[in-house]
Amino acid sequence: MMLKVDGFDDCILGVCEGAATNALEEEELLVYSSSKIIEKLAKDMTREEAEEYFTFNILGAYMGTFTPLFVREYDEEDL
């Protein structure tokens, strides 16, 4: 069973599978693009509001072992 974030199917990157999900006794978890979600939210609010909404209401929403994962795309400046 994979949980989805309602209204953001177009932000799904794929599924996560491997040792970490096996340890959770889950086969796969949905993986979303954080930036795509924020871009979509920013269509109806400011960028700052979108980032805050994402952080507290989506990224921070723990729904148990089925909770989706969120990827922040790699940028060399992050190192």
C-alpha positions in Angstrom: 0.0 0.0 0.0 1.4 3.4 -1.0 0.0 6.6 0.3 -0.4 9.6 -2.1 -0.4 13.3 -1.6 -3.8 14.4 -3.0 -3.6 16.6 -6.0 0.1 16.1 -6.7 0.3 13.1 -9.0 2.1 15.1 -11.6 4.9 15.7 -9.0 5.7 11.9 -8.5 9.2 11.0 -9.5 8.8 7.3 -8.9 9.0 4.7 -6.2 11.7 3.9 -3.6 12.6 0.3 -3.0 15.4 -1.4 -1.4 16.9 -2.2 2.0 15.3 0.7 3.8 11.8 -0.1 2.6 12.3 -3.8 3.3 13.3 -2.9 6.9 10.0 -1.1 7.2 8.3 -4.2 5.8 7.1 -2.1 2.9 7.9 -3.0 -0.7 7.8 0.5 -2.2 7.1 4.1 -1.2 6.1 6.9 -3.5 8.7 9.6 -4.1 7.8 13.2 -4.9 9.8 16.1 -6.2 9.8 18.8 -3.5 10.5 21.6 -6.0 7.6 20.5 -8.3 5.2 20.5 -5.4 6.4 24.0 -4.3 6.1 25.3 -7.9 2.5 24.0 -8.1 1.6 25.5 -4.8 3.2 28.8 -5.8 0.6 29.2 -8.5 -1.9 30.1 -5.8 0.3 31.8 -3.3 3.7 33.5 -3.0 6.8 31.4 -3.2 7.6 31.9 0.5 4.0 30.9 1.4 4.3 27.8 -0.8 7.6 26.7 0.8 6.2 27.2 4.3 3.0 25.3 3.4 5.0 22.5 1.9 7.3 22.3 4.9 4.6 22.2 7.6 1.7 20.5 5.8 3.2 18.1 3.4 6.8 17.3 4.3 5.9 17.4 8.0 2.9 15.1 7.7 3.9 11.7 9.1 1.3 9.1 8.1 3.1 6.0 9.4 5.3 3.7 7.5 3.5 4.4 4.3 4.4 8.1 4.3 5.7 9.2 0.9 9.3 10.4 0.5 10.3 13.8 -0.9 13.4 14.6 -2.9 15.1 17.9 -3.1 17.0 17.9 -6.3 20.8 17.9 -5.9 22.6 21.1 -6.5 26.4 21.4 -6.3 26.0 24.4 -4.1 24.4 22.1 -1.4 27.8 20.6 -0.7 
